Amino acid sequence: MKYNFHKSKFYQTLARVSEGNFARYLSFHLHQLFQKLNKYPNDIVIETASVCNLNCTICHSVKAELGRKNRFMSLALFKKIIDDITPICNTIGVSFCGEPLLNKDIFKMIRYASGKGMCVSMLTNGILLNADARMSILDSRLNFMAISMDGASNHTYESIRIGGSFDTLVENIRLLVKERNQRELHNPSIDLQMVVTQKNIHEVDIFEKLARELGVDRAYLKSLHIDRSREDVAYVKSLEKDYFVNSTSLPSRYITNEQGNLELKDKGLCPQKVRTPVITTDGEVLPCCFDIFGEHVLGNIANQRFWISGIQGNTSISDAIWLCTENCLCAPIVSHQITKR
Ligand SMILES: C[S@@+](CC[C@H](N)C(=O)[O-])C[C@H]1O[C@@H](n2cnc3c(N)ncnc32)[C@H](O)[C@@H]1O
């Protein structure tokens, strides 16, 4: 049989290297190696709220009926999860589809997880960071906070993040950084992030300048995600037509092929798969953050153990996660750091 050079592993590796994706390729395989050595995920996303106070134009989670029974995770379920995963996992995030600051118990949750030695991160829209919330954040020992700011002017920000106020957000961030520094705290580290689209690309420089002025620790540009498995949804078409930026110098998960259609750059090369499962407000365990509708439920933490040590014949949810490594269709999240701590 004739050897097909173009389909060989060697050629594919060469193609990735020449596309400039070598670092990502290497990090993916290091993740795979680590995964082989360590069976359990050591980073788990816990969805503390599945509803949001904003209605962002690029975000599918707020437009879709996600099918969750509970909009907020209860404190009791959150504690049960933490107690269950503490022996195997040391990092959690408290945000998925909704806005975590809407959960009335969010600070109790963070304090509980921190008290168990967890490293805790939160992704928030920052609009609800009033004086009380800022004080609670600083008291909670939260480790990382990333704040979404998809524009660097009133007009751009407010036309993407519908329902948000740019001035309120900027003031909240300025005060949070100031109060953290006055209390001489190192935590949380505060990052700003912007999903780059046609609507805000002209403000990338202003975003970077604003991040420096506000004194945040880092600023990131992130790539747009388009859930193309749902091509009938009008918003998907709008993301492709009005938001996607065809650029090689900015973070992007897609390339435009010869027919002019969008194609994933690195299909199936997501380092997060399996390493970062998600637990929804209802306790359902999903393989990764691309499954916003909860279509690939691996178990439910409310009535199952996440992991079981050394008991022959019993299976736990983490065994299902372990087996769910094939056929991943998601594109890696691409982000560029543009300022340093
Ligand atoms: C769904 S939000 C939930 C957390 C929080 N409410 C917030 O606004 O940051 C999480 C992140 O997803 C980002 N996001 C929403 N839609 C996106 C898309 N189509 N592509 C890439 N990122 C997106 C948001 O900008 C935000 O940073």
PDBQT file of the ligand as one rigid body, heavy atoms in Angstrom, charges set to zero:
ROOT
HETATM    1  C1  LIG A 401     -21.103  33.474  29.719  1.00  0.00    +0.000 C 
HETATM    2  S1  LIG A 401     -20.155  34.644  30.637  1.00  0.00    +0.000 S 
HETATM    3  C2  LIG A 401     -20.573  34.187  32.307  1.00  0.00    +0.000 C 
HETATM    4  C3  LIG A 401     -19.789  34.897  33.347  1.00  0.00    +0.000 C 
HETATM    5  C4  LIG A 401     -20.167  36.352  33.617  1.00  0.00    +0.000 C 
HETATM    6  N1  LIG A 401     -21.563  36.585  33.640  1.00  0.00    +0.000 N 
HETATM    7  C5  LIG A 401     -19.486  37.282  32.633  1.00  0.00    +0.000 C 
HETATM    8  O1  LIG A 401     -20.144  38.053  31.958  1.00  0.00    +0.000 OA
HETATM    9  O2  LIG A 401     -18.248  37.245  32.586  1.00  0.00    +0.000 OA
HETATM   10  C6  LIG A 401     -18.511  34.001  30.516  1.00  0.00    +0.000 C 
HETATM   11  C7  LIG A 401     -17.648  34.608  29.454  1.00  0.00    +0.000 C 
HETATM   12  O3  LIG A 401     -18.058  34.121  28.212  1.00  0.00    +0.000 OA
HETATM   13  C8  LIG A 401     -17.802  35.138  27.269  1.00  0.00    +0.000 C 
HETATM   14  N2  LIG A 401     -18.591  34.883  26.077  1.00  0.00    +0.000 N 
HETATM   15  C9  LIG A 401     -19.911  34.972  25.914  1.00  0.00    +0.000 A 
HETATM   16  N3  LIG A 401     -20.249  34.662  24.644  1.00  0.00    +0.000 NA
HETATM   17  C10 LIG A 401     -19.099  34.371  24.002  1.00  0.00    +0.000 A 
HETATM   18  C11 LIG A 401     -18.775  33.980  22.670  1.00  0.00    +0.000 A 
HETATM   19  N4  LIG A 401     -19.707  33.837  21.738  1.00  0.00    +0.000 N 
HETATM   20  N5  LIG A 401     -17.484  33.763  22.374  1.00  0.00    +0.000 NA
HETATM   21  C12 LIG A 401     -16.522  33.901  23.301  1.00  0.00    +0.000 A 
HETATM   22  N6  LIG A 401     -16.753  34.264  24.573  1.00  0.00    +0.000 NA
HETATM   23  C13 LIG A 401     -18.038  34.501  24.909  1.00  0.00    +0.000 A 
HETATM   24  C14 LIG A 401     -18.163  36.399  27.980  1.00  0.00    +0.000 C 
HETATM   25  O4  LIG A 401     -17.588  37.554  27.396  1.00  0.00    +0.000 OA
HETATM   26  C15 LIG A 401     -17.625  36.127  29.365  1.00  0.00    +0.000 C 
HETATM   27  O5  LIG A 401     -16.298  36.580  29.466  1.00  0.00    +0.000 OA
ENDROOT
TORSDOF 0
